Amino acid sequence: MQLVTLIYEETKTFPDEEKFGLISQMRRCAVSVPSNIAEGWGRMSRKNYIQFLRISRGSLFELETQLLITKELKYSNTSKTIESLIIEVSKMLNALISKLEEKA
């Protein structure tokens, strides 16, 4: 959830012409991460939960790529906080997926 807030704050400074481009895409990716975790949990099936965690991880990697693009376009310096949080969330997702797959 913290990542979503940081992305919304970061994208507020982007050029107006990116409103329906990178801004929208980055915000959707960020929101997708916790949303898919919650949806997978709500399915009450280990197999479904793992699948939604993988989707969440995919959204996280997509967001990371978009942040790199914004750096190249000089829209953002991408705060170390965001970069660190992406790494932390990625590690947590990987660990949870591995743990759930062990028990399957």
C-alpha positions as CSV (number, residue, x, y, z in Angstrom):
1,M,0.0,0.0,0.0
2,Q,2.9,2.3,0.7
3,L,4.2,1.8,-2.8
4,V,0.9,2.9,-4.2
5,T,1.0,6.1,-2.3
6,L,4.6,6.8,-3.3
7,I,3.8,6.2,-7.0
8,Y,0.8,8.5,-6.9
9,E,3.0,11.2,-5.3
10,E,5.9,10.7,-7.8
11,T,3.6,10.8,-10.8
12,K,2.0,14.1,-9.8
13,T,5.1,15.9,-11.1
14,F,5.1,14.3,-14.5
15,P,4.2,16.3,-17.7
16,D,0.5,16.7,-18.5
17,E,0.9,14.8,-21.8
18,E,1.6,11.7,-19.8
19,K,-1.7,11.8,-18.0
20,F,-3.1,9.0,-20.1
21,G,0.3,7.3,-20.7
22,L,2.9,6.6,-18.1
23,I,1.0,8.2,-15.2
24,S,-2.0,6.1,-15.8
25,Q,-0.1,2.9,-16.5
26,M,2.2,3.3,-13.5
27,R,-0.6,4.0,-11.1
28,R,-2.6,1.0,-12.4
29,C,0.5,-1.3,-11.9
30,A,1.1,0.0,-8.4
31,V,-2.6,-0.5,-7.5
32,S,-2.5,-4.0,-9.1
33,V,0.2,-5.3,-6.7
34,P,-1.8,-5.2,-3.4
35,S,-5.1,-5.7,-5.2
36,N,-4.0,-9.0,-6.7
37,I,-2.6,-10.2,-3.3
38,A,-6.0,-9.5,-1.8
39,E,-7.9,-11.1,-4.6
40,G,-5.8,-14.2,-4.5
41,W,-6.2,-14.5,-0.7
42,G,-10.0,-14.1,-1.1
43,R,-10.2,-17.0,-3.5
44,M,-9.4,-19.3,-0.6
45,S,-7.4,-21.7,-2.7
46,R,-3.6,-22.1,-2.4
47,K,-3.3,-22.7,-6.2
48,N,-5.3,-19.5,-7.0
49,Y,-3.4,-17.5,-4.3
50,I,-0.1,-18.5,-5.8
51,Q,-1.3,-17.5,-9.3
52,F,-2.5,-14.1,-8.1
53,L,0.8,-13.6,-6.2
54,R,2.6,-14.2,-9.5
55,I,0.4,-11.7,-11.3
56,S,1.2,-9.2,-8.5
57,R,4.9,-9.9,-9.0
58,G,4.5,-9.3,-12.7
59,S,2.8,-5.9,-12.1
60,L,5.7,-5.0,-9.8
61,F,8.3,-5.8,-12.5
62,E,6.2,-3.8,-15.0
63,L,6.2,-0.9,-12.6
64,E,10.0,-1.2,-12.1
65,T,10.5,-1.0,-15.9
66,Q,8.2,2.1,-16.2
67,L,10.3,3.8,-13.5
68,L,13.4,3.2,-15.5
69,I,11.7,4.7,-18.5
70,T,10.7,7.8,-16.6
71,K,14.4,8.2,-15.5
72,E,15.5,8.0,-19.2
73,L,12.9,10.6,-20.1
74,K,14.1,12.7,-17.2
75,Y,10.6,12.9,-15.7
76,S,11.8,11.5,-12.5
77,N,14.9,10.8,-10.4
78,T,13.0,7.9,-8.8
79,S,13.5,8.2,-5.2
80,K,15.6,5.5,-3.5
81,T,12.6,4.9,-1.2
82,I,10.6,3.7,-4.2
83,E,13.4,1.5,-5.6
84,S,14.1,0.0,-2.2
85,L,10.4,-0.7,-1.6
86,I,10.1,-2.4,-5.0
87,I,13.0,-4.7,-4.0
88,E,11.5,-5.4,-0.6
89,V,8.1,-6.2,-2.0
90,S,9.6,-8.4,-4.6
91,K,11.5,-10.4,-2.0
92,M,8.4,-10.8,0.1
93,L,6.4,-12.0,-2.8
94,N,9.1,-14.5,-3.9
95,A,9.4,-15.8,-0.3
96,L,5.6,-16.2,0.0
97,I,5.3,-18.0,-3.3
98,S,8.2,-20.3,-2.5
99,K,6.7,-21.1,0.9
100,L,3.2,-21.8,-0.5
101,E,4.7,-24.0,-3.3
102,E,6.6,-26.1,-0.7
103,K,3.4,-26.9,1.1
104,A,1.5,-27.9,-2.1
